[in-house]
Amino acid sequence: MTAASAKYEFIMVEFGMNGRVSDEGVIENTVFYELLCKDNLAISFDECPANSDIYLPFGFIGDEAFALKKNFMKPFIQRELNHDRKIFNYRLSRAQRVIENVFGITVSRFRIFHALINLSLHNINHVAMACCTLHSFLRKNRGNCYTAPEEQDKSLFCSFGKRPLQMPYT
């Protein structure tokens, strides 16, 4: 179970759950989920985006398998979609691509993930955590030297003054 920032950095990583367990079952057995439910996560307070006077809360994005919580968004189910909900789902799916891109960048940089890892499960968890930690460290301290701009999804940042989001639903 992982969480990533819009800057393509891991902010939370937990390993060790069997792959046959559902997404909801995985998250319910994490310290992250316990803190989320108790409102004890060390999340920044609401911030005001550039060129706006509206304060927005920080939150997390999941898929349909997760339960809806105060700081946790998930898409609307297909049978309840209207025009506004389709737009919401579209934008949410664009934001979900960040975590997918974080994994893609990490796998492309650390070749140990390109083949079967011949280590004990305990050691695999340590190697994976080290790779996630090193990835975030390099993103934070080396930025574009570590990750080329073309590897990042520039379209996610278009709504912040450069050009409007292009959506098929408008």
C-alpha positions in Angstrom: 0.0 0.0 0.0 1.5 3.3 -1.0 0.7 7.0 -1.2 2.5 9.5 -3.4 2.6 13.3 -3.7 1.9 15.3 -6.9 5.7 15.7 -7.0 6.1 12.0 -7.8 7.5 11.2 -4.3 6.4 8.3 -2.1 5.0 9.7 1.1 3.8 6.4 2.6 4.8 2.8 1.9 3.7 -0.4 3.7 4.6 -3.9 2.6 3.8 -7.4 3.8 0.2 -8.1 2.9 -0.6 -11.2 0.8 -1.5 -10.4 -2.8 -4.8 -12.4 -2.6 -6.2 -9.9 0.0 -8.6 -7.3 -1.5 -7.5 -3.6 -1.7 -10.0 -2.8 1.1 -8.6 -5.6 3.3 -5.1 -4.4 2.7 -5.7 -0.8 3.7 -7.7 -1.8 6.8 -4.7 -3.6 8.1 -2.3 -0.6 7.9 -1.2 2.0 10.4 -2.0 4.6 7.7 -5.7 3.6 7.7 -5.9 3.6 11.5 -4.5 7.1 11.6 -6.8 8.2 8.7 -9.9 7.0 10.5 -8.9 8.8 13.8 -7.9 12.0 12.0 -4.3 11.6 13.3 -2.4 11.7 10.1 0.2 14.4 9.9 -1.4 16.0 6.9 -0.8 19.7 6.1 -3.6 22.1 6.8 -5.8 23.3 3.9 -3.8 25.4 1.4 -4.8 28.0 -1.2 -3.6 27.1 -4.7 -1.8 29.7 -6.8 -4.1 32.3 -8.3 -7.0 31.4 -6.0 -8.5 32.5 -2.8 -10.2 29.2 -2.0 -8.6 27.0 0.5 -8.6 23.3 -0.4 -8.0 20.3 1.9 -5.4 17.6 1.2 -6.8 14.2 0.5 -6.1 10.7 -0.8 -7.5 9.0 -3.9 -8.4 5.4 -4.1 -10.4 3.1 -6.5 -13.9 1.7 -6.2 -12.7 -1.0 -3.7 -12.0 1.6 -0.9 -14.6 3.0 1.5 -15.3 6.7 1.3 -13.8 8.7 4.1 -13.4 12.4 5.0 -10.0 12.8 3.3 -10.3 9.9 0.9 -11.9 10.2 -2.6 -13.0 7.5 -4.9 -14.8 7.6 -8.2 -18.6 7.5 -8.5 -20.0 4.1 -9.6 -21.0 3.8 -13.2 -24.7 3.4 -12.7 -24.9 6.8 -10.8 -23.1 8.9 -13.4 -24.4 12.2 -14.7 -22.4 14.9 -16.6 -20.7 16.4 -13.5 -19.9 13.0 -12.0 -18.3 11.9 -15.3 -16.1 15.0 -15.2 -15.2 14.3 -11.5 -14.3 10.7 -12.4 -12.2 11.8 -15.3 -10.2 14.3 -13.2 -9.9 11.8 -10.4 -8.5 9.1 -12.9 -6.0 11.7 -14.1 -4.8 12.2 -10.5 -4.6 8.5 -10.0 -2.0 8.3 -12.8 0.5 10.0 -10.5 0.9 6.8 -8.4 1.1 4.7 -11.5 3.8 6.9 -12.9 5.7 6.8 -9.6 5.8 3.0 -9.8 6.7 3.2 -13.5 9.6 5.6 -12.8 10.8 3.5 -9.8 10.8 0.2 -11.8 12.6 1.8 -14.8 15.3 3.2 -12.5 15.9 0.2 -10.3 16.5 -2.8 -12.5 16.0 -5.3 -9.7 12.3 -5.1 -10.5 12.8 -6.2 -14.1 13.1 -9.9 -13.2 12.2 -12.4 -10.5 13.8 -11.3 -7.2 15.7 -14.3 -5.7 15.6 -13.2 -2.1 13.5 -14.1 1.0 10.2 -12.3 1.4 11.7 -10.4 4.4 14.6 -9.2 2.3 12.4 -8.3 -0.6 10.5 -6.0 1.6 13.7 -4.3 2.6 14.9 -3.9 -1.0 11.6 -2.5 -2.1 11.5 0.0 0.8 15.1 1.0 0.0 14.2 1.6 -3.6 11.1 3.7 -2.7 13.1 5.7 -0.2 15.9 6.3 -2.6 13.5 7.2 -5.4 11.8 9.9 -3.2 15.2 11.2 -2.0 16.4 11.6 -5.6 13.1 13.2 -6.7 13.4 15.7 -3.9 17.1 16.5 -4.2 17.8 15.9 -7.9 14.5 16.5 -9.6 14.8 16.6 -13.4 18.4 15.2 -13.2 16.9 11.9 -11.8 13.5 12.0 -13.7 13.4 13.5 -17.2 10.5 15.9 -17.7 9.0 13.7 -20.4 8.6 10.9 -17.9 6.2 13.0 -15.9 2.5 13.5 -16.8 2.6 17.2 -17.6 -1.2 17.2 -18.3 -1.8 16.8 -14.5 -0.4 20.2 -13.9 -2.2 22.1 -16.7 -5.0 23.5 -14.5 -2.6 25.6 -12.5 -2.4 28.6 -14.9 -0.6 27.2 -18.0 -3.6 25.9 -20.0 -7.0 24.4 -19.2 -7.5 20.7 -18.7 -8.6 19.0 -21.9 -11.5 16.7 -21.2 -13.6 14.6 -23.5 -16.8 15.3 -21.4 -17.2 19.0 -22.0 
